[in-house]
């Protein structure tokens, strides 16, 4: 099979199409003929050699795919060869064939193409487990999403609005702010021209927000802690802006705050399978009803994977970037 990989860690130009044997499914696993694979920030850091890959993960990048099941190992009973699925992977998605635990495979929502479906598993699993499960976002509460046009940002806005929350989201320019409003957010904040703390405090009459999804970290963290309402929850999904910050923990003490963080990739197959079942139960019907729709920015062939990574690094995209064999 062909796959996208690197011989030497580095920039996007180090990506090339290579050849490897087709993997064989073990017990509880399925083999998927990949129609498309999602591009995620973790792929860029893995390409650079800066990502802590979990033990047992394939050497090939790629955390999500959609395609056709063509073989399965023992103890697989839910899907059969010929079924179209999207799947959450521990790695190996940038290839013509990929292995997934059967539990991490999901039906494709009605009305969603198999290519667009490749951009759903990673971001919607991340948002569901962190925002809805861990932070328990409830109808009528207020959510602030940092980076509202990223894959995580788009999924967080769509899920939060679908389940009755009010949403603020930030972006770096007017085009991205317009996209945030198109996603359904109640307020888009241009962080280069506006102070998100001032905007949120004004719009909430000084109350603040109940939940914050942060993919930045660094200097954002003390501002976010100060902005949380009583009983607020800060969910740290990424720390691209830095791992260290000076925070006034008096806010945590006096306002009964929760600060937490999580990574999806290292979790067990059982945990990730449970998240996938939650998506099929609670989120996939929102696609069928048209409440949530895919947001695919661009699709690149494997041969043009370097362009896909360059676009991701530029942050000029809105929504998901996909690769196709």
C-alpha positions as CSV (number, residue, x, y, z in Angstrom):
1,X,0.0,0.0,0.0
2,X,1.0,3.7,-0.4
3,X,1.2,5.9,2.7
4,X,2.4,9.4,3.5
5,X,5.5,9.5,5.8
6,X,8.8,11.1,6.6
7,X,12.3,9.6,6.5
8,X,13.7,12.6,8.4
9,X,11.7,14.7,10.9
10,X,11.2,18.3,9.7
11,X,9.0,20.6,7.7
12,X,6.2,19.8,5.3
13,X,8.6,19.3,2.4
14,X,9.9,16.2,4.2
15,X,6.6,14.4,3.6
16,X,6.5,11.9,0.7
17,X,4.5,8.9,-0.5
18,X,6.1,5.6,0.4
19,X,5.2,1.9,0.2
20,X,4.6,-0.6,3.0
21,X,2.8,-3.9,3.5
22,X,-0.9,-3.8,4.1
23,X,-1.5,-4.3,7.8
24,X,-3.5,-7.3,9.1
25,X,-6.2,-6.9,11.7
26,X,-5.8,-8.6,15.0
27,X,-8.5,-9.8,17.3
28,X,-11.1,-7.1,17.8
29,X,-9.7,-5.0,14.9
30,X,-10.9,-4.2,11.4
31,X,-9.0,-3.3,8.2
32,X,-10.4,-0.2,6.5
33,X,-9.8,0.8,2.8
34,X,-9.3,4.5,3.4
35,X,-11.3,6.9,1.3
36,X,-10.1,10.0,3.3
37,X,-8.0,10.8,6.4
38,X,-8.3,13.9,8.6
39,X,-5.3,16.2,9.2
40,X,-4.8,17.3,12.8
41,X,-2.3,19.4,14.7
42,X,-0.8,16.3,16.3
43,X,0.2,15.2,12.8
44,X,2.3,18.3,12.3
45,X,4.2,17.8,15.6
46,X,4.7,14.1,14.9
47,X,6.1,15.0,11.5
48,X,8.6,17.3,13.3
49,X,9.5,14.6,15.7
50,X,8.1,16.6,18.6
51,X,5.0,14.5,19.5
52,X,5.1,11.8,22.2
53,X,3.6,8.9,20.3
54,X,1.8,6.3,22.5
55,X,3.4,2.9,22.9
56,X,2.1,0.5,20.2
57,X,1.0,3.2,17.8
58,X,1.9,2.8,14.1
59,X,4.8,4.7,12.7
60,X,2.4,6.2,10.2
61,X,0.6,9.5,11.0
62,X,-3.2,10.0,11.0
63,X,-5.7,9.9,13.8
64,X,-9.0,9.5,11.9
65,X,-10.2,8.0,8.6
66,X,-13.4,7.1,6.8
67,X,-13.7,4.3,4.3
68,X,-14.8,0.7,3.6
69,X,-14.2,-2.2,5.9
70,X,-12.6,-5.0,3.9
71,X,-11.5,-7.5,6.6
72,X,-12.0,-8.1,10.4
73,X,-10.3,-10.1,13.1
74,X,-11.9,-12.4,15.6
75,X,-14.5,-11.2,18.0
76,X,-15.7,-8.4,15.6
77,X,-19.5,-8.5,15.3
78,X,-20.9,-5.1,14.7
79,X,-19.5,-4.3,11.2
80,X,-18.9,-6.5,8.2
81,X,-16.8,-6.2,5.0
82,X,-18.4,-3.7,2.7
83,X,-19.7,-1.4,5.5
84,X,-18.7,2.3,5.3
85,X,-17.5,3.7,8.6
86,X,-15.5,6.6,10.1
87,X,-13.0,5.7,12.8
88,X,-10.8,7.1,15.5
89,X,-7.3,5.8,15.3
90,X,-4.2,5.7,17.5
91,X,-2.3,6.3,14.3
92,X,-1.9,4.9,10.7
93,X,-4.5,7.0,8.9
94,X,-2.3,8.5,6.2
95,X,-2.4,5.3,4.2
96,X,-4.4,3.4,1.7
97,X,-5.4,0.9,4.4
98,X,-5.7,1.4,8.1
99,X,-6.3,-0.7,11.2
100,X,-8.9,0.4,13.8
101,X,-10.4,-1.3,16.9
102,X,-14.0,-2.2,15.9
103,X,-15.2,-0.2,19.0
104,X,-13.6,2.9,17.6
105,X,-15.5,2.6,14.3
106,X,-18.7,4.5,13.8
107,X,-21.5,4.5,11.3
108,X,-21.4,7.6,9.0
109,X,-24.2,10.0,9.8
110,X,-27.0,10.2,7.3
111,X,-26.4,12.9,4.7
112,X,-22.6,13.0,5.3
113,X,-20.3,11.9,2.5
114,X,-17.6,9.3,3.2
115,X,-14.9,11.8,2.5
116,X,-16.4,14.5,4.8
117,X,-16.9,11.9,7.5
118,X,-13.1,11.5,7.8
119,X,-13.0,14.9,9.5
120,X,-15.5,14.0,12.2
121,X,-14.0,11.4,14.7
122,X,-11.1,13.3,16.2
123,X,-12.6,16.7,16.8
124,X,-16.1,15.5,17.8
125,X,-14.7,12.8,20.2
126,X,-12.5,15.4,21.7
127,X,-15.3,17.9,22.2
128,X,-17.8,15.4,23.5
129,X,-15.6,13.8,26.1
130,X,-14.1,17.1,27.3
131,X,-17.0,19.6,27.0
132,X,-20.0,17.5,27.6
133,X,-18.7,14.6,29.7
134,X,-15.9,16.2,31.8
135,X,-17.1,19.8,32.0
136,X,-20.8,18.9,32.0
137,X,-21.9,21.8,29.8
138,X,-25.6,22.3,30.4
139,X,-28.4,24.0,28.4
140,X,-28.5,27.8,29.1
141,X,-24.8,27.9,30.2
142,X,-22.2,29.9,28.4
143,X,-19.2,28.5,26.6
144,X,-16.1,30.4,25.4
145,X,-14.1,28.7,22.6
146,X,-10.6,29.9,21.9
147,X,-9.8,29.4,18.2
148,X,-13.3,29.1,16.9
149,X,-12.4,28.2,13.3
150,X,-10.1,25.3,14.1
151,X,-11.5,21.8,13.8
152,X,-11.9,21.6,17.6
153,X,-13.5,25.1,17.6
154,X,-16.0,24.3,14.9
155,X,-17.0,21.1,16.6
156,X,-17.3,22.8,20.0
157,X,-19.5,25.6,18.7
158,X,-21.8,23.2,16.8
159,X,-22.2,20.7,19.7
160,X,-22.7,23.5,22.3
161,X,-25.4,25.2,20.3
162,X,-27.1,22.0,19.4
163,X,-27.4,21.2,23.1
164,X,-28.7,24.7,24.1
165,X,-25.7,26.6,25.3
166,X,-24.7,30.2,24.5
167,X,-21.3,30.5,22.7
168,X,-18.6,33.1,22.5
169,X,-15.6,32.2,20.2
170,X,-12.4,34.0,19.2
171,X,-10.5,34.3,16.0
172,X,-7.8,36.4,14.5
173,X,-9.6,38.3,11.6
174,X,-13.0,39.3,10.3
175,X,-13.2,36.4,7.8
176,X,-12.8,33.9,10.6
177,X,-15.2,35.8,12.9
178,X,-17.8,35.7,10.1
179,X,-17.3,31.9,9.9
180,X,-17.8,31.6,13.7
181,X,-21.1,33.4,13.4
182,X,-22.0,31.1,10.5
183,X,-21.3,28.1,12.7
184,X,-23.9,29.5,15.0
185,X,-21.9,31.2,17.8
186,X,-23.7,34.1,19.6
187,X,-20.6,36.3,19.6
188,X,-17.4,36.3,17.6
189,X,-14.4,38.1,19.0
190,X,-11.4,39.3,16.9
191,X,-8.7,38.8,19.4
192,X,-6.2,41.0,17.5
193,X,-8.6,44.0,17.7
194,X,-10.6,43.3,20.8
195,X,-9.9,42.0,24.4
196,X,-11.9,38.8,24.8
197,X,-12.1,39.4,28.6
198,X,-13.7,42.8,28.2
199,X,-16.1,41.7,25.5
200,X,-17.3,38.7,27.5
201,X,-17.6,40.6,30.8
202,X,-19.6,43.3,29.0
203,X,-21.9,40.8,27.2
204,X,-22.5,38.8,30.4
205,X,-23.0,41.8,32.7
206,X,-19.8,40.9,34.6
207,X,-20.9,37.3,35.3
208,X,-18.3,35.6,33.1
209,X,-18.7,32.2,31.4
210,X,-19.4,28.7,32.7
211,X,-17.0,26.7,30.5
212,X,-13.9,27.7,28.5
213,X,-12.3,25.5,25.9
214,X,-8.6,26.5,25.6
215,X,-6.3,25.3,22.8
216,X,-3.7,28.0,23.4
217,X,-2.5,28.0,27.1
218,X,0.3,30.3,28.1
219,X,-0.7,33.9,28.8
220,X,-4.4,33.0,28.1
221,X,-4.6,30.9,31.3
222,X,-4.7,33.6,33.9
223,X,-7.2,35.7,31.9
224,X,-9.5,32.7,31.5
225,X,-9.4,31.8,35.2
226,X,-10.4,35.4,36.0
227,X,-13.2,35.2,33.5
228,X,-14.9,32.1,34.8
229,X,-18.2,32.5,36.6
230,X,-18.9,30.8,40.0
231,X,-18.6,27.1,39.5
232,X,-16.9,27.6,36.1
233,X,-14.8,24.9,34.4
234,X,-11.6,25.5,32.3
235,X,-10.8,22.7,29.9
236,X,-7.2,22.7,28.5
237,X,-7.0,20.8,25.3
238,X,-3.7,22.2,23.9
239,X,-0.9,24.4,25.1
240,X,0.5,25.8,21.9
241,X,1.1,29.2,23.6
242,X,3.1,27.7,26.5
243,X,2.9,25.3,29.4
244,X,3.7,27.8,32.1
245,X,1.6,30.7,33.5
246,X,1.2,32.7,36.7
247,X,-2.4,32.3,37.9
248,X,-4.2,33.9,40.8
249,X,-5.6,30.8,42.5
250,X,-7.7,33.0,44.7
251,X,-10.2,32.9,41.9
252,X,-10.2,29.1,42.0
253,X,-10.8,29.1,45.7
254,X,-13.4,31.8,45.9
255,X,-15.4,30.9,42.8
256,X,-15.3,27.1,43.2
257,X,-13.6,26.6,39.9
258,X,-12.4,23.5,38.1
259,X,-9.3,23.5,36.0
260,X,-8.7,20.3,34.0
261,X,-7.1,19.0,30.9
262,X,-7.0,15.9,28.8
263,X,-5.5,14.1,25.8
264,X,-7.5,11.7,23.7
265,X,-4.9,9.6,21.9
266,X,-3.4,7.8,24.9
267,X,-6.7,6.7,26.3
268,X,-7.7,3.0,26.3
269,X,-9.7,1.4,23.5
270,X,-12.5,0.9,26.0
271,X,-12.6,4.6,26.8
272,X,-12.5,5.7,23.2
273,X,-15.1,3.2,22.2
274,X,-17.4,4.5,24.8
275,X,-16.9,8.0,23.5
276,X,-17.7,6.8,19.9
277,X,-20.9,5.2,21.1
278,X,-21.9,8.6,22.7
279,X,-21.4,10.3,19.4
280,X,-23.5,7.9,17.5
281,X,-26.3,8.2,20.1
282,X,-26.2,12.0,20.9
283,X,-24.4,13.8,18.0
284,X,-24.9,11.8,14.8
285,X,-28.7,12.5,14.9
286,X,-27.9,16.2,14.8
287,X,-26.2,15.6,11.4
288,X,-29.3,13.7,10.2
289,X,-31.5,16.6,11.2
290,X,-29.2,19.2,9.6
291,X,-28.5,20.9,13.0
292,X,-24.8,20.1,12.5
293,X,-23.1,19.9,9.2
294,X,-19.5,19.0,8.2
295,X,-17.0,21.9,7.7
296,X,-14.4,20.7,5.2
297,X,-12.0,23.4,4.1
298,X,-9.9,21.5,1.6
299,X,-9.1,18.0,0.3
300,X,-5.6,17.1,-0.9
301,X,-4.3,14.0,-2.5
302,X,-1.5,12.0,-0.7
303,X,0.9,13.3,-3.3
304,X,0.1,16.9,-2.1
305,X,0.2,16.2,1.6
306,X,3.0,18.8,2.0
307,X,0.5,21.5,0.8
308,X,-2.1,20.2,3.3
309,X,0.4,20.5,6.2
310,X,1.5,24.0,5.0
311,X,-2.1,25.1,5.0
312,X,-2.6,23.7,8.5
313,X,0.5,25.5,9.8
314,X,-0.6,28.8,8.2
315,X,-3.9,28.8,10.1
316,X,-5.6,30.2,7.0
317,X,-8.1,27.3,6.9
318,X,-11.6,27.2,8.4
319,X,-12.7,23.7,9.6
320,X,-11.1,20.5,8.5
321,X,-8.3,19.6,6.0
322,X,-8.5,16.1,4.5
323,X,-6.2,13.8,2.6
324,X,-7.3,11.2,0.0
325,X,-5.2,8.3,-1.4
